[in-house]
Amino acid sequence: MKRYLLALDQGTTSSRCIVFDCKGKEMARAGREFRQYFPAEGFVEHDAEEIFESQLAVTREAIARAAIDPTEIVALGITNQRETVVVWDKTTGKPIHPAIVWQCRRTESECRRLNKAGLAPMIREKTGLPIDPYFSATKLAYILDHVPDARARARRGELLFGTVDTWLIYKLTNGTVHVTDPSNAARTMLFNIHTLSWDRELLRLFDIPEAMLPRVLPSVGIFGKTSPELLGASITIASAAGDQQAALFGQCCFGEGDAKNTYGTGGFLLMNTGEKPIRSKNGLLTTVGWQIGQKTAYVLEGSVFICGAAIQWLRDGLGLLASAKESEELAASVEHCGGVQFLPSFVGLGTPHWDPTVRGAVFGITRGTTRAHLVRAALEAMALQTADVLSVMQEDTGLTLPSLRVDGGAAANDLLLTMQSDFTGLSIIRPASVETTARGAAMMAGLAAGIFADLDEITSLSAVDRSFFPTLSDSARKKRLADWHAAIDAAIAYSRAITL
Ligand code: ADP
């Protein structure tokens, strides 16, 4: 009797595996960090072999911890760090260059050139993305430009390209399957999100040989079977999706207007916009959530660069906190921020301002300001930045959200979630299982394997830990948002004044 689902959650700093039973209950987990390489200023690389080895090791470990027989596993699902580029030799299966990680900025000047050449509108129209080193295209072109003979070899079909999902599936199937899904393909800047296929004009622009690209299959469906010697049985690979999209699925955001926010180092807000891609007027990304059969769910995505990292900075940079957790108790020890406004825009302002020159700021300090005020202002800033992204999402879609679902490390903070509810006027829902990324991958695989009849059944298996409701009056909320925006305007004005 087959009863279990596996989620392989390959993240930026660690590889993890969680075993779920067929009711979505977690049975066991294992995780392992792997090495980050910073070969030059702004360069970030991974060893693709180490990514696979660590993922394989934790998968074996999780199966062993769950004390199940591998033959009892119905299917596995893959979710992964997005945009990271791997290129390997088709014959040997060996990477020809270190994996270039999504964070890597080495192609910044190339992106500036493409922007100057006026290509941004065409690229945004086709891919839903702005031109940025973040996405795979310029990283892949970089490898083809820098490894001797690579482009010619790729043209001859001797080299293969993949994002991390593709790489893992290739390795797990012993080099027999070269595929990806639309949620991962949509982050390459080579994929047309309307036709759901690789875009010939973009391939020509970046000089990427089509022969090296993976076949794109629906996110929920059969990708292949693992080679039996790897995990003790031949397990069906039944889903693949990028990490944020898998989290949206794991949060059961299946309907139009359903949204989730992840409070991690940065913040990731994704909204399901239904079967049509929506163009943003505010710089949000238009991307693919997942494809099930012929049905595609599109999403709008906005990110907050510095979210939980603001708390990290108060802890590690200023030494104001012993732990991130302490922020809640300390912030709750004062009733308000005492007029302090903290803008953690350490690396510039993202959505909806898009100004990389702005730096962080603290306003409104008096002799009476305490560390509690500053910490409370940092938590408020996490919620206010998220409220701003949410507000432009509602503007772009014309949708009014029923609620916002949350996860990520800082979603453990009840005070933060109350603030979030206050600043958006929405109810905030924290699920019982905050492992939404892995859960999403496992639920997708279970759907493909026929364990779950439909999305409703998956929704019925998810439980809420706690909901948070607004406590502020409308006028108090408006005042708080107006003060926050005044602080942002002041920070922008300052950055203009000093650069003039
Ligand atoms: P990531 O996956 O991005 O590394 P996590 O989801 O593990 O991050 O969240 C860690 C971040 O959340 C850190 O930046 C930390 O400062 C912040 N954080 C963790 N716990 C809390 C808390 N209780 N209150 C506020 N922030 C927190």
Residues whose N, C-alpha, C, O or C-beta is under 5 A from the ligand:
A	BS01	ADP	Y263 G264 T265 G266 G308 A309 I311 Q312 A324 K325 S327 G408 G409 A410 A412 N413
